[in-house]
Amino acid sequence: MQEELAVWLEKRPELVEWLSKHKELAEWMNQNNEFVKWAEHYKDKRVVIKYGAVIEHGLTAGEIAEEIILLKLCGIHPNIVHGGSTYINAALKEAFPEPPYKPRYTSLGDRITDGTKKSEVDGNYKGKTEVEIVHMVLSAISNEIVDLLKEYSPEGIEVKALGTSPEEPLFRCTQKSEEAQYVGKIEYLEEKLLPALYDENIIPVIPPLGYGVGKDSLMERLNINGDVAASYLASFYYDDELYIPQASDLLFITDVPGVHNINGELISSLTTDGAKERMENGIINKGMYAKVGASIDASEEGVKKAHIISGRSHYSLSTELFTNRGTGTVIVKER
């Protein structure tokens, strides 16, 4: 083992014990001469990880769960946000077969979500509206991610889902637009659940589920774009009786390596202005458009780095955070 890493690990017996059961990751650390430097850089920082395509397309979900536990054992505070559009589409097609359900989007790209028409099909979704089904599906995904992370967690680390019910909401929202129907614009986070975002013993798993407030309080359940939710959570900070720092980094784990130029080559870094220019001229489009837009928003609110990486690559999360070279695209605001 490299000397610097060995000395660093001497002060972390819990991590050493855990690594004894995760030998491949331990070997990756040993081969990375930059690991200790970056682990110290990120110590005590909060990072938000949008865990999307990993769960939807059967990518390296277990490996990334292992890496998330490594972050926690290094003294970093990962907040996990997830999506689930593939599963939502499948559930809504089952619930509303006639006419066949097709996703509908506003001119701004928000998924139109109905909250009035109820499914008449026998089964799990009978009597449920679109927005209620969205909440059911995303809550179930949260529980699956919690269970997956628990498989890799040592004793003493608690993994818990936040904001999965009207009784314990996290995202308080107003209606984003009449066109989008039951889609929420995040107004604030409920204080009751905030401590879990920066607790040395908790890894929070957060679905993009909104709950109405103020003039829209009767809209008990609202849908939120997962990329927007991750960006909001990364930008958030709280400094009153409770201290929660703004996230230093926002990471989108996708099924592509990052942003590409017109020749199909990976762009390793972009400024927010450069990203906006590529969005305006159509180089950045489709699914990448929302992620880059969310990255720009977070960067302009003070988040140091936004990353778009592939969940298909071996140890992509660790390579992005714990090496100089990274693996995807980093978006930063010009300073």
C-alpha positions as CSV (number, residue, x, y, z in Angstrom):
1,M,0.0,0.0,0.0
2,Q,1.2,3.5,-0.8
3,E,2.7,5.2,2.3
4,E,0.5,8.3,2.3
5,L,-2.7,6.2,2.1
6,A,-1.5,3.8,4.8
7,V,-0.8,6.7,7.2
8,W,-4.1,8.3,6.4
9,L,-6.0,5.0,7.0
10,E,-4.3,4.5,10.4
11,K,-6.6,7.2,11.8
12,R,-9.7,5.6,10.3
13,P,-10.1,2.1,11.7
14,E,-13.8,1.9,10.7
15,L,-12.9,2.6,7.1
16,V,-10.1,0.0,7.2
17,E,-12.5,-2.6,8.5
18,W,-15.1,-1.8,5.9
19,L,-12.5,-1.9,3.1
20,S,-11.4,-5.4,4.2
21,K,-14.8,-6.5,2.8
22,H,-14.5,-4.4,-0.3
23,K,-11.1,-5.4,-1.7
24,E,-11.6,-4.2,-5.3
25,L,-12.4,-0.7,-4.2
26,A,-9.5,-0.8,-1.7
27,E,-7.2,-1.7,-4.5
28,W,-8.5,1.1,-6.7
29,M,-7.8,3.5,-3.8
30,N,-4.3,2.1,-3.4
31,Q,-3.5,2.6,-7.1
32,N,-4.8,6.3,-7.0
33,N,-2.0,8.6,-5.8
34,E,-4.4,11.5,-5.6
35,F,-7.0,9.9,-3.3
36,V,-5.9,11.3,0.0
37,K,-5.6,14.8,-1.3
38,W,-9.1,14.8,-2.7
39,A,-10.6,12.9,0.3
40,E,-9.2,15.7,2.6
41,H,-10.5,18.4,0.2
42,Y,-14.0,17.0,0.4
43,K,-14.0,16.2,4.2
44,D,-17.0,17.8,6.0
45,K,-18.5,19.0,2.7
46,R,-22.0,18.2,1.5
47,V,-22.4,16.8,-2.1
48,V,-25.7,16.1,-3.9
49,I,-25.8,13.1,-6.2
50,K,-28.7,12.7,-8.7
51,Y,-29.0,8.9,-9.0
52,G,-31.1,8.5,-12.1
53,A,-30.1,6.3,-15.1
54,V,-28.3,4.0,-12.7
55,I,-31.5,2.6,-11.3
56,E,-33.6,3.0,-14.5
57,H,-31.2,1.3,-16.9
58,G,-29.6,-1.4,-14.7
59,L,-26.2,0.3,-14.7
60,T,-23.6,-0.2,-12.0
61,A,-26.0,0.5,-9.2
62,G,-24.3,-1.7,-6.6
63,E,-20.9,-0.3,-7.4
64,I,-22.1,3.3,-7.0
65,A,-23.9,2.4,-3.8
66,E,-20.5,1.1,-2.5
67,E,-18.8,4.4,-3.5
68,I,-21.5,6.4,-1.7
69,I,-20.7,4.5,1.5
70,L,-17.0,5.2,0.9
71,L,-17.8,9.0,0.7
72,K,-19.6,8.8,4.0
73,L,-16.8,6.9,5.7
74,C,-14.4,9.6,4.5
75,G,-16.3,12.2,6.3
76,I,-18.2,13.5,3.3
77,H,-22.0,14.1,3.4
78,P,-23.7,12.7,0.3
79,N,-27.4,13.6,-0.2
80,I,-29.0,11.2,-2.8
81,V,-31.7,12.5,-5.1
82,H,-33.3,10.1,-7.6
83,G,-35.7,10.1,-10.6
84,G,-37.7,7.4,-12.1
85,S,-39.3,8.4,-15.4
86,T,-39.0,4.9,-16.9
87,Y,-40.9,3.4,-14.1
88,I,-43.4,6.2,-13.9
89,N,-44.2,5.8,-17.6
90,A,-44.7,2.0,-17.2
91,A,-47.0,2.5,-14.2
92,L,-49.1,5.2,-16.0
93,K,-49.4,3.0,-19.1
94,E,-50.7,0.2,-16.9
95,A,-53.1,2.5,-15.1
96,F,-54.4,4.4,-18.2
97,P,-54.5,1.9,-21.1
98,E,-57.4,3.5,-23.0
99,P,-56.4,5.7,-24.7
100,P,-52.8,4.5,-24.3
101,Y,-50.9,6.8,-21.9
102,K,-48.2,8.9,-23.5
103,P,-46.1,11.4,-21.6
104,R,-47.0,15.0,-22.3
105,Y,-44.7,18.0,-21.8
106,T,-45.2,21.8,-21.6
107,S,-43.4,24.2,-23.8
108,L,-40.8,24.5,-21.0
109,G,-40.2,20.8,-20.9
110,D,-42.2,20.0,-17.7
111,R,-44.0,16.7,-17.6
112,I,-47.7,17.5,-17.5
113,T,-49.2,15.6,-14.5
114,D,-52.9,15.3,-14.0
115,G,-54.4,15.2,-10.6
116,T,-58.1,14.7,-11.2
117,K,-58.7,11.7,-13.5
118,K,-58.6,8.4,-11.7
119,S,-57.6,5.0,-13.0
120,E,-60.4,2.5,-13.4
121,V,-58.2,-0.5,-14.1
122,D,-58.1,-3.2,-11.4
123,G,-54.8,-3.5,-9.7
124,N,-52.4,-1.4,-7.5
125,Y,-53.4,1.9,-9.2
126,K,-57.2,1.6,-9.3
127,G,-58.8,4.9,-8.0
128,K,-55.4,6.7,-8.2
129,T,-54.7,9.9,-10.2
130,E,-51.5,10.4,-12.3
131,V,-49.9,12.5,-9.5
132,E,-50.7,9.9,-6.9
133,I,-49.2,7.2,-9.0
134,V,-46.1,9.3,-9.5
135,H,-45.7,9.5,-5.7
136,M,-46.3,5.8,-5.2
137,V,-43.6,4.9,-7.8
138,L,-41.0,7.4,-6.6
139,S,-41.6,6.4,-2.9
140,A,-41.0,2.7,-3.9
141,I,-37.8,3.6,-5.7
142,S,-36.6,5.5,-2.6
143,N,-37.2,2.4,-0.5
144,E,-35.3,0.3,-3.1
145,I,-32.3,2.6,-3.0
146,V,-32.4,2.7,0.8
147,D,-32.3,-1.1,0.8
148,L,-29.4,-1.2,-1.7
149,L,-27.3,1.3,0.3
150,K,-28.0,-0.7,3.5
151,E,-26.4,-3.7,1.9
152,Y,-23.1,-1.9,1.8
153,S,-23.4,0.2,5.0
154,P,-21.4,-0.7,8.1
155,E,-23.1,-0.6,11.5
156,G,-23.6,3.0,12.7
157,I,-24.7,4.5,9.3
158,E,-28.4,5.0,8.9
159,V,-29.9,5.2,5.4
160,K,-33.3,6.8,5.3
161,A,-35.8,8.1,2.8
162,L,-36.9,11.7,3.3
163,G,-40.1,13.5,2.1
164,T,-42.1,10.5,0.9
165,S,-45.5,11.4,2.5
166,P,-47.7,14.4,3.2
167,E,-47.2,13.7,6.9
168,E,-43.4,14.2,6.6
169,P,-42.8,16.4,3.5
170,L,-39.4,17.9,2.5
171,F,-40.2,20.0,-0.6
172,R,-42.9,22.5,-0.1
173,C,-44.2,23.8,-3.4
174,T,-46.7,26.0,-5.2
175,Q,-48.1,25.1,-8.6
176,K,-45.6,25.8,-11.3
177,S,-48.1,26.6,-14.0
178,E,-51.6,25.9,-15.1
179,E,-50.3,24.2,-18.2
180,A,-48.2,21.7,-16.2
181,Q,-51.1,21.0,-13.8
182,Y,-49.9,19.1,-10.8
183,V,-46.2,20.1,-11.1
184,G,-44.6,21.9,-8.3
185,K,-42.3,24.9,-8.0
186,I,-40.1,24.5,-4.9
187,E,-40.6,27.3,-2.4
188,Y,-38.8,25.9,0.6
189,L,-37.7,22.8,2.6
190,E,-39.5,21.7,5.7
191,E,-37.3,22.4,8.8
192,K,-38.2,19.1,10.5
193,L,-36.2,17.0,8.1
194,L,-33.2,19.3,7.5
195,P,-30.9,17.8,10.1
196,A,-30.6,14.6,8.1
197,L,-29.0,16.5,5.2
198,Y,-25.8,17.1,7.3
199,D,-25.7,14.3,9.9
200,E,-22.4,12.3,10.3
201,N,-24.5,9.1,10.7
202,I,-27.2,9.5,8.1
203,I,-27.4,9.2,4.3
204,P,-30.6,10.7,3.1
205,V,-32.4,9.4,0.0
206,I,-34.7,12.0,-1.5
207,P,-37.4,11.6,-4.2
208,P,-38.6,14.6,-6.1
209,L,-42.0,14.8,-4.5
210,G,-43.7,18.1,-3.7
211,Y,-46.4,19.0,-1.3
212,G,-48.6,22.0,-1.7
213,V,-48.3,25.1,0.4
214,G,-50.0,28.6,0.7
215,K,-52.5,29.2,-2.0
216,D,-51.9,25.7,-3.4
217,S,-52.1,23.9,-0.1
218,L,-55.1,21.9,-1.3
219,M,-52.8,20.4,-4.0
220,E,-51.5,17.8,-1.5
221,R,-49.2,16.1,-3.9
222,L,-47.2,17.6,-6.7
223,N,-44.6,16.2,-9.2
224,I,-41.1,17.9,-9.4
225,N,-38.5,17.5,-12.1
226,G,-35.7,15.4,-10.5
227,D,-32.9,17.5,-11.9
228,V,-34.5,20.7,-10.6
229,A,-34.9,19.1,-7.2
230,A,-31.3,18.1,-7.1
231,S,-30.1,21.5,-8.1
232,Y,-32.3,23.2,-5.5
233,L,-31.1,20.9,-2.8
234,A,-27.4,21.5,-3.8
235,S,-27.9,25.3,-3.7
236,F,-29.7,25.2,-0.4
237,Y,-28.0,26.2,2.8
238,Y,-29.1,27.0,6.3
239,D,-27.3,28.9,9.0
240,D,-29.5,29.5,12.0
241,E,-29.6,27.3,15.1
242,L,-28.9,24.5,12.7
243,Y,-26.0,24.6,10.3
244,I,-26.3,23.0,6.8
245,P,-23.7,24.2,4.3
246,Q,-24.4,24.7,0.6
247,A,-23.2,21.6,-1.3
248,S,-19.8,22.0,-2.8
249,D,-20.6,19.7,-5.7
250,L,-23.7,18.5,-7.6
251,L,-23.3,15.2,-9.6
252,F,-25.6,13.9,-12.2
253,I,-25.0,10.1,-12.8
254,T,-26.4,9.4,-16.3
255,D,-26.1,6.8,-19.0
256,V,-23.8,9.0,-21.1
257,P,-20.2,10.2,-20.2
258,G,-21.1,13.9,-20.2
259,V,-21.5,16.8,-22.7
260,H,-20.1,16.3,-26.2
261,N,-19.2,18.8,-28.9
262,I,-20.5,18.8,-32.4
263,N,-17.8,16.2,-33.3
264,G,-19.1,13.8,-30.6
265,E,-16.0,14.4,-28.4
266,L,-16.4,14.7,-24.6
267,I,-16.0,18.2,-23.2
268,S,-14.2,17.8,-19.9
269,S,-15.1,21.3,-18.6
270,L,-17.5,24.1,-19.4
271,T,-18.2,27.5,-17.9
272,T,-21.8,28.4,-17.3
273,D,-21.7,30.9,-20.2
274,G,-20.2,28.3,-22.5
275,A,-22.9,25.9,-21.5
276,K,-25.7,28.5,-22.1
277,E,-24.2,29.2,-25.6
278,R,-24.3,25.5,-26.5
279,M,-27.9,25.2,-25.2
280,E,-28.9,28.2,-27.4
281,N,-27.3,26.8,-30.5
282,G,-28.8,23.3,-30.0
283,I,-25.5,21.4,-29.3
284,I,-26.9,20.6,-25.9
285,N,-30.4,19.2,-26.3
286,K,-32.8,16.4,-25.4
287,G,-32.2,14.8,-22.0
288,M,-28.9,16.6,-21.5
289,Y,-30.7,20.0,-21.7
290,A,-32.4,19.7,-18.3
291,K,-29.3,18.4,-16.6
292,V,-27.1,21.2,-18.0
293,G,-29.7,23.8,-17.1
294,A,-29.9,22.5,-13.5
295,S,-26.1,22.5,-13.4
296,I,-26.0,26.2,-14.5
297,D,-28.7,27.1,-11.9
298,A,-26.7,25.5,-9.1
299,S,-23.4,27.0,-10.2
300,E,-24.9,30.5,-10.4
301,E,-26.3,30.0,-6.9
302,G,-22.8,29.3,-5.5
303,V,-22.2,25.5,-5.9
304,K,-18.5,25.2,-6.8
305,K,-18.8,22.4,-9.4
306,A,-21.6,20.6,-11.2
307,H,-20.6,17.2,-12.8
308,I,-22.3,15.1,-15.4
309,I,-20.9,11.6,-15.5
310,S,-21.7,8.1,-16.8
311,G,-22.9,5.4,-14.5
312,R,-21.6,2.8,-17.0
313,S,-17.9,3.5,-16.2
314,H,-16.0,1.5,-13.5
315,Y,-15.9,3.5,-10.3
316,S,-17.1,6.7,-12.1
317,L,-18.1,8.5,-9.0
318,S,-14.8,8.0,-7.2
319,T,-12.8,8.8,-10.4
320,E,-14.7,12.0,-10.7
321,L,-14.2,13.2,-7.1
322,F,-10.9,11.6,-6.1
323,T,-8.7,12.1,-9.1
324,N,-7.4,15.1,-11.0
325,R,-8.5,13.8,-14.4
326,G,-12.2,13.1,-13.6
327,T,-14.4,11.1,-15.9
328,G,-17.2,13.4,-17.2
329,T,-18.0,17.1,-17.8
330,V,-17.6,19.7,-15.0
331,I,-19.6,22.9,-15.2
332,V,-18.4,25.9,-13.2
333,K,-19.2,29.6,-13.1
334,E,-16.5,31.9,-14.3
335,R,-14.9,33.8,-11.4
